[in-house]
Amino acid sequence: MDFTLDKLPVGTKARIAAVLGGGDSITRLMEMGLVTGSFIKIERTSPFGCPIAIRLKGASIAIRLSDARKVVLEALPA
């Protein structure tokens, strides 16, 4: 089952299946390490829901929800 990063519950890990769209925002996300095959985990959300803090390749990164909606994930087997 595929879903986007903004739907991933806090504390859950998943694998990046694709990064959708084009342009500068997608290039920036991919330069930060959000590439196909990488594992990602939501660490926390802000009180108003945006931005979200993610854990990716040993680093904590904050991204906007609008960018999180462009990252398609696949669930890891239980």
C-alpha positions in Angstrom: 0.0 0.0 0.0 1.4 3.4 -1.0 0.7 6.6 0.8 2.3 10.0 1.1 4.7 11.3 3.9 2.1 13.6 5.4 -0.1 10.5 6.2 2.7 8.6 8.1 2.0 8.4 11.8 4.6 9.8 14.2 7.2 7.1 15.2 6.5 4.9 12.1 9.2 3.9 9.6 8.6 3.6 5.8 10.6 3.4 2.6 10.5 6.2 0.0 8.9 4.8 -3.2 8.9 8.0 -5.3 9.2 11.8 -5.2 6.5 13.4 -7.4 6.5 16.5 -9.4 9.3 18.6 -10.7 11.0 21.9 -10.2 13.1 23.5 -7.5 11.3 22.1 -4.5 11.7 18.5 -5.7 15.3 19.1 -6.4 15.8 20.5 -2.9 14.1 17.5 -1.3 16.3 15.1 -3.3 19.4 17.0 -2.4 18.5 16.6 1.3 18.4 12.8 0.8 14.7 12.1 0.1 15.4 9.6 -2.7 13.8 6.4 -3.8 14.8 3.5 -1.5 15.7 5.6 1.6 14.1 4.8 4.9 12.3 7.6 6.7 10.6 8.1 10.1 8.5 11.0 11.4 9.9 12.2 14.7 7.4 14.8 15.6 5.0 17.4 14.3 4.7 21.1 15.3 1.6 22.1 17.3 -0.1 23.4 14.2 1.0 20.4 12.1 3.4 22.1 9.8 6.4 21.7 9.6 7.1 18.0 10.5 10.4 16.7 11.7 11.7 13.6 9.9 14.6 11.3 10.5 16.5 10.4 7.4 19.9 8.8 7.0 20.8 9.8 10.6 19.8 13.4 10.3 16.7 15.3 11.6 15.1 17.5 8.9 12.1 19.7 9.1 9.9 19.9 6.0 6.6 21.6 5.0 3.5 19.5 4.7 3.2 20.7 1.1 6.5 19.1 0.4 5.6 16.0 2.4 2.6 15.4 0.1 5.0 14.9 -2.8 6.9 12.0 -1.2 5.3 8.6 -1.8 6.1 5.9 0.7 5.6 2.2 0.9 4.9 0.5 4.2 7.5 -1.9 5.6 6.4 -5.5 6.4 5.5 -6.0 10.0 
